[in-house]
Amino acid sequence: MTVPTETTARTTILVVEDEDPIRRFLRTTLDARGYRVTEAATLAAARIAVTARPPELMLLDLGLPDGAGLGLLREVRGWSRLPIVVLSARGQEDSKVQALDAGADDYLTKPFGVPELLARLRAALRRGASKAADEAPTIVVAAADGHGLRLDLQSRRCQKVSPGGAVDVALTPTEYRLLVELARHRGKVLTHTQLLRAVWGPRHDGDVAYLRVYLGQLRQKLEPVPARPRWLLTEPGTGYRFEAGPDPGRGD
């Protein structure tokens, strides 16, 4: 008997779950319905997976061995509208409220049935497609002399722009998350603590030196003169600011 396919496109779902039997069950179930499945068993692995190979949806367990899934949910929601469905054995109302307030699209309590799981995935993917259609795809920053940056959030593409054209810039997952966090709040000062929590999580509140290293790496890759940054600006004693400007490609 052939299992009916839920989707003709190979929609990628990231399963973040530390229990091997549940992860295997989800992989088998979703693969049989035509989904492509990637997996992460820890918070650290999930952070890498969600940026290195962006999925169309994330199934997220709240209880992970190296940290709270709720923290990852808040981090991802800070820079992405990725549909997120929480899977948890915590059926209490307050746990559901916390997850939904943090940005989850849905909450499914273990144990759950396959039909309900698939229905909730379809609903979350539909809502995600609607959000993506409404979202401005590109954040642009430029200097007056025609040099600048272009950051495409849909394709996760970063380019340096000059009068001679645009060149793609390869960023690490952490560099990309940090740049997106700054770009989404362009023109506003983000404190060291805000950036550390958004990109690395609450356990890294005091790692200001770590943040400086990554800002330095971004400046080396993106700024025409890293020692005199135009876009990734320091607010002494406070944090950093992403300064926006017109699109050099349009002559604004």
C-alpha positions, 0 to 999 in steps of 0.5 A, a space after each residue: 500500500 502506497 502512503 499518500 504524499 502530503 506535499 509534492 515539493 520537498 519542504 524541509 522540516 527541522 526536527 529539534 528533539 533529544 529523544 532518539 525514538 521520537 526523532 526516528 518516528 518523526 523522521 520516518 513519518 514525515 519522510 513517508 509524506 514527502 517532506 525532507 527532514 533535518 535533525 538536531 538533538 541539542 540546542 547548539 546543533 539546532 542553532 547551526 542547523 537553522 542558519 546553515 540549512 534554513 528549513 521551511 518549518 521547525 518542530 521544536 521540543 522545549 526540553 533539550 539537554 544543553 538549554 531551554 527550547 524556549 530560548 531558541 524559539 525567542 532567538 529565532 523569532 528575533 530574526 526570522 518568521 520561520 513557522 515553529 511548532 512546539 512539541 512538548 510533554 508539558 501540557 500545562 496551560 502556562 507552558 503553552 502560553 509562554 511558548 505562544 507568547 515567545 512566537 510559536 505558531 502552534 503547540 502540540 502536546 506529547 503524545 500526539 497522533 499522526 493526523 493531528 501532527 500533519 494537520 498542524 504542520 500544513 496549517 503552520 506552513 500555510 500561515 508561513 507562506 502568507 507571512 513570507 508574501 507580505 514580508 519585504 525581502 530585502 534590507 539595503 544599506 549604502 554610502 553616498 559614493 555608490 558603495 554599500 551592502 544588500 541583505 536579502 532575507 528570503 534567499 539569505 544572501 549578503 552582497 557588497 555593492 560598488 559602482 562595478 557591481 555586486 559581489 556575494 559575501 560568505 558569512 558564518 551562521 553566527 555572523 549572519 544572525 548578528 548582521 540580521 539582528 542589527 539590520 532588523 533594528 537599523 538606525 537603533 542602538 542595540 546594547 551588548 546584552 540585547 545582541 548577546 541574548 538574541 544571537 547566543 542566548 542568555 547564558 552569554 550575557 557577559 561575553 562582550 569580548 566575544 561580541 567584539 570579535 564577531 563585529 570585527 569579523 563582519 567589518 573585515 568582510 563588509 566595510 570598505 575600510 574596516 577601521 572606519 566603519 560606515 554601517 556597523 557602528 559602535 556606540 561606546 560603552 553601550 552597544 552597536 548600531 546598523 546605519 542604513 542608507 539609500 540603495 546604490 543600485 537604484 541611485 537613491 
